[in-house]
């Protein structure tokens, strides 16, 4: 991404989740952070460097997924809904953390673990 070779897309719900995680780390385990981090700066940086997408098609996809997978977290379903939206032309996978388990039974999207990403 930093070399301009790949584009990274993110749903605003996932930015809200990132804010929550950073804030909780600051409060509960500040030793995990190598420097002071302002959650707002992370969000601003994401808007400046990533493609933050929320549109009508993504919202409809999110509603469809939430109806079908009621117990799955909103953040995971937001990622899946965005991947579905981006897959209109080319199949776009969700990139997930290695320990993530919520995508295993989602039929609508393909998921790739971070450790399996290969850049050409």
C-alpha positions in Angstrom: 0.0 0.0 0.0 2.8 2.4 0.9 4.4 1.9 -2.5 1.0 2.4 -4.3 0.9 -1.3 -5.4 -2.3 -2.2 -3.6 -5.4 -0.3 -2.5 -6.8 -0.8 0.9 -10.6 -0.3 1.5 -12.2 0.0 4.9 -15.8 0.5 6.1 -16.4 3.3 8.6 -17.7 0.7 11.2 -14.2 -0.8 11.2 -12.7 2.6 11.9 -15.0 3.0 14.8 -13.8 -0.4 16.0 -10.2 0.6 15.6 -10.9 3.7 17.7 -12.4 1.6 20.4 -9.5 -0.9 20.5 -6.8 1.8 20.6 -8.7 3.6 23.4 -9.0 0.4 25.4 -5.3 -0.4 24.9 -4.4 3.1 26.1 -6.5 2.6 29.2 -5.9 -1.0 30.1 -2.5 -1.9 28.6 -0.5 1.2 27.7 2.7 -0.8 27.7 1.6 -2.4 24.4 1.9 1.0 22.7 5.4 2.1 21.8 4.3 5.8 21.9 1.4 8.0 22.8 -1.4 7.5 20.2 -4.4 9.7 19.8 -7.3 7.6 18.5 -8.6 10.6 16.5 -5.3 10.9 14.7 -5.5 7.2 13.7 -8.9 7.8 12.2 -7.8 11.0 10.4 -4.8 9.1 9.0 -7.0 6.2 7.8 -9.2 8.7 5.9 -6.1 10.2 4.4 -4.4 6.9 3.3 -7.1 4.3 2.9 -10.3 4.3 0.8 -13.1 4.6 3.4 -16.3 3.5 1.7 -19.9 3.7 2.8 -22.6 3.7 0.1 -26.1 2.5 -0.5 -25.0 -0.9 -1.9 -22.7 -1.6 1.0 -25.5 -0.7 3.4 -27.9 -3.0 1.7 -25.3 -5.8 1.7 -24.7 -5.2 5.5 -28.4 -5.5 6.2 -28.7 -8.8 4.2 -25.7 -10.3 6.0 -27.0 -9.2 9.4 -30.3 -10.9 8.7 -28.6 -14.1 7.7 -25.8 -14.1 10.3 -27.4 -12.4 13.4 -24.8 -13.5 15.9 -21.8 -12.2 13.9 -20.2 -8.9 15.0 -21.1 -5.8 13.1 -17.5 -5.0 12.3 -16.9 -8.4 10.6 -20.1 -8.1 8.7 -19.2 -4.6 7.6 -16.0 -5.9 6.1 -17.9 -8.6 4.3 -20.5 -6.2 3.0 -17.8 -3.9 1.6 -16.0 -6.9 0.0 -19.3 -7.9 -1.6 -19.7 -4.3 -2.9 -16.2 -4.2 -4.3 -16.7 -7.6 -5.9 -19.0 -6.3 -8.6 -16.1 -6.3 -11.1 -13.4 -8.5 -9.6 -13.8 -10.8 -6.6 -12.4 -8.9 -3.7 -11.5 -10.8 -0.5 -11.7 -9.8 3.1 -8.3 -9.7 4.7 -8.7 -11.0 8.3 -6.5 -11.5 11.3 -5.0 -15.0 11.6 -7.1 -15.8 14.7 -10.3 -14.5 13.2 -13.1 -17.2 13.0 -16.2 -15.2 12.0 -15.6 -15.6 8.3 -15.3 -19.4 8.1 -18.9 -20.0 7.3 -19.7 -16.8 5.3 -20.5 -18.1 1.8 -20.8 -14.6 0.3 -17.2 -13.6 0.5 -13.7 -15.0 0.3 -11.4 -14.4 3.3 -7.7 -14.4 3.4 -5.6 -14.4 6.6 -3.0 -11.8 6.9 -0.2 -14.4 7.1 -1.3 -15.7 3.7 -1.0 -12.4 1.9 1.6 -12.5 -0.9 2.8 -9.4 -2.7 4.2 -9.7 -6.1 
